[in-house]
Amino acid sequence: MVFRVLFLLVLGYVGHIKAQKAKNTISYIQSVHIETGKIDTILKLNQHFEAPNWHPDGYLIMNSKGFIYTYDISDRKMAALYTGSVIECNNDHGVSSDGKWLVVSSNDREDPSLKSYKSAIFILPIQGGNPRKVTDQVPSYWHGWSPDGSTLVYCAERNGNYDIYTIDVNGGEETRLTSTAGLDDGPEYSPDGKFIYFNSYRTGHMQLWRMKVDGSDPEQLTFDENSNWFPHVSPDNKWVAYIAYTSDQKQEHLFGKDVKLRLMDVESKEIRDLTPIFFGGQGTINVPSWSPDSKKVAFIGYQVE
């Protein structure tokens, strides 16, 4: 019998609340075909895994209990990825457009800040290695990489408000792109480099938006009663896949809720359901998870016993 009883542990801002999972969490690593709607279970794990990235070479990258793992879909082999001293990774990680680099967000124990959770952004070789820290301020949560590989876009708390920032991959001064009241999160570049897609609570309801890469001309994309999060643009720039909570979650995106994946046509803005409603939320689809051919989206559904 599945009991949806969760014990919540706050580790940062309300939108990035991490849940202390029940002991017997089952993770179903899945993919959905956007044309047929066929859902395939790639892997079932008796452990809490989160946030699948789909590498161009055909394997998945996920996180669990602070560590990063790879899963080869063809060979069905799971392996831990070496990340040096960075061993408190959260579910905000992703692959550079050339497939050579991995960016991770991780609690930085060495940061002198008195903040309760100190997520910083690091870059390391895709095959594993010693990470290089990019952001000086915490907390910072990565979400997107510019198509030319030069810039990272992320959500960060500065002076009590969470907004969207960019920074050069080599570090340096960050640039603030949004400054509205309410949470702005989940920023991701379009493959053509023209827009940054994101989710925002600026209207009092979590909806999807996009803006130009300099932060100008924000445009609201969804207007429904769902709480809509994490827009991911397909590699061919035709579709936006995202997660929709079926009830108003305010500024939260907790684990253990009824959700579904939805698909928006970039050109027409028409939206349809990509999956039925399932048990998921935080960890399901936080990061870019499109297959390289733009035909499938990887995600994680859960069962808690």
N, C-alpha and C positions, 0 to 999 in steps of 0.2 A: 504494500500500500504506500502511496506517495503522500507524504505530509509536507505541505508548503509552509513550513515553520522555519524562519530565518532569524539568525541572531546577527545584528548589524554592528559593525565596528567602523566608526568614522575615521578615515585616514585622508584628510584633505577636505576639499569643498564638497558641497552636497551633490553636485553632478558627478563627482568622481568617488562617491562612497563605494568602498569595497565591502562586500559582505563576508562575514565569517561563515563559511559554508558548512552545512551539516556534514557529518563524517562520511556519509555514503552518497556523495554526489556522483552521478553518472553523466559523462559528457558524450554527446553524440556529434561527432564531426561530420558535417553533411555538405552537400552541394545541391543547388537547384538550377535546372536548365531554364533559361529565361523564355525560350520559345515553347517548349513542351510542358513546362511546369513539373517535370519529373524530378523528384528528390531522391538522391542516393546517399546512403549512410556510408561514409568513407571509413570510419573508425569509431568504435565504441570503447570508452575508457572509464574505468572505475576511479576517476580522479578528476578534479576540477581543472579543466583547460579553458583557455580563452583566446579570442581574437585571431583567427587564422588569416595570415597573409599568403597569397598565392605567388610563388616565385616563378619567373618566366621559364625556368627549367623543369617545372612540373612538380614541385614539392611544396608543402605547406610549412609555415613558420608560426608557432604558437607559444604562449607562455603558460606556466603553471608554477605556483608557489615560489615566485621570484626568479625562476629560471626560464631560459628560452630553449625550445625544442624544434627540431625539424622532423617532418614525416614525409618520406618518399611514397607517393601514391602508387606508383607502379610496383616498387619492390616491397611495399608495406613494411618499411623499416623506420623506427623511431630512434632519434639520437639527440642527446643534449648538445647544445651549442656552447662552446667556450666563450664566456664574456668577461674573463678576468675577475677583477674585484667587484664588478657590477653584478650583484646577485639578489637584488630586490626589485626586479623588473615588474612593471605593471603591464596593463593590456594595451598600451599605446606604443606600437612599434611598426616598422615598415621597411620596404625595400626601395632602393634608388631605381630610377628608370632604366639604368644600364645593368641592373641586377648584380652589381659588384659590392654594394654597401648595405649595411643594415643599421637603421637608427632605432634606439631603444629609449624608453623613459624609465627611470629607476630612482628609487629613494636613495639619496646621496648622504650617507652617514657622516661624511667629512664636512658637509656644509655647516658653517657656524650659525646659521639662522636658528631662531627660537621657534620657528613654525612647526606645527605638529607633524606635517608630512612634507618631505623635501624632494619631490620629484624633479629631476634634472634630465636633460637630453644628452645622449651620448651617441657616437658613431663608431662602428667597428667593421672590419672586413666581413663579407657575407659568409665566408667559411669559418668565421670565428676568429677571435683575437683580442688584444687589449684595447678597450674602448678609449676614445678621446672625448672629453667633455666639451660640449658646445655652449650651453647656456650657463651664465654666471648666477642668475637669480632663480629662486624656487618659490612656489612650485611651478614647473613647466611641463606640459604634457604634449608630446608630438602628435601631429595628425596628418601632415602632408609634406610632400617633397616636390619642388618645382620641376617641370619636365626637363629643364636643362641641367638639373642636378646642383644648382648653385645656392638654393635657398630652402630653408625649412619654414613651415608655418605651423603654429601651435597655439594651444590655449594656455593662459597663464594668469595667476592671481598676482596683482600688483596693487597695493594700497586698498585691499579689501574688495576689489571687483575683478571678476574673471572676464578677460577680453582676448582678442586674437592678435597675435604678434608674428612677425617674421624675423629671421636672423640668417646671416650667411653661414654656410655649412662649416666654415672655418672659425666661427664664433665672432665675437665683437659686439657692437652695440645692437640691441634689438629695436625693431620698429613696431610701434603700436598701430594697428589698423582699425580697431573698433573702440568705442568709448561710451556705449549706451548703457543705461541701467538694465540690470538683469544679465543672466549668463549668455555669453557667446561661446560656442564650443564646436568641436568637430570640423575644423577647417581643412579643406582639401582642394588642391589645384585641379582645374580641368586639364586634360591632356594637351589641349592647344595653348595652354598658358594664358588664356584670356580672363579667366574667372577664378575666384576662390568660393567654393560652396561651403556652407556651414549651417548650424542650427542655432537658433536664438530665441530667448524668452522676452525680447524687447516689447512685444505686444501684450504680454501677460499670458501667453500660451506658447508652448514650444513648437516652433515651426521651422521649415527649411527656408534658407535664403541663399543668395549668391551676390557677390560684389566683384568689382574689378580688382585686379591684384594690388592696387595701391590703396584699397579700402573704400573707394568712391562708388557712387551709384548702387547702393544696396537695393536688392529686388526680392520681395517675398515670393516664394514658390508654392507653398502649401497653405491651405486655409481651412483644414478640417478639424474635427474634435479629437483626433489622436494626438499623442505627444510624439513628435517626429524628431528623430536623431540620426546623426552620422551619415550624411549623404556621400556616397561613393560613386564616382563617375567612371564609366566603363572605358577601357583603353581605346576603343574606337570613337569615344566622345558622343555616343548616341543615347546612352541611358544613365540614369541615376538610381542606384539601389540604396535603400535605407531601411532602418528599423522603425516601426511604429508601435508604440504602446497603445493598447486599445482603450485605455482610460487616461484621464488627465493626471499626469505625474508631476505637475508644476515644474520645478527646475531639477528634478531628480531623474536618474536613469538606473534604477536599482536592479539587482539580480532577483530572479524569482517572480516574474510578472508575466501576464499574458501579452504576447507580442506577435507581430507578423512582419515579414519582409514585404516591401512594396517597391514598385518599379515606375519611374517617371521617364517619359520620352523627352529628351532634351529639347527637341525642336517644337513639338506641339504642347508640351507640359501636361499631356494626358497621363493619368496615374491608374495603375491596376495592382491588385494583390499579386505578389509573387509566391507566397506560401499561405497555407492556412494558419490559424492562430496556434501558437505553441508556447511552451514554458521556457522563458529565456530572459533576456534583458542585458544587464551589464555583462560583458564578455562575449555576447553573441556575435556582434559584427562591429566592433569599435573602430576597426582600421580597414584600409583598402583590401578587399578580398576577391576581386574579380579574377577569373581565369584569363590567361594571356590572350585568348581568342575572343574575349567578350561574350562568351556564350553561357558561362556559369558563374555563380556566386557561391563562395564557401561561407559557412556559418556554423554556429554551435547551438544546439538545443540541449536542454538539461532535464534530468530527473533527480529528485531528492527523496531519499527513502528515510 
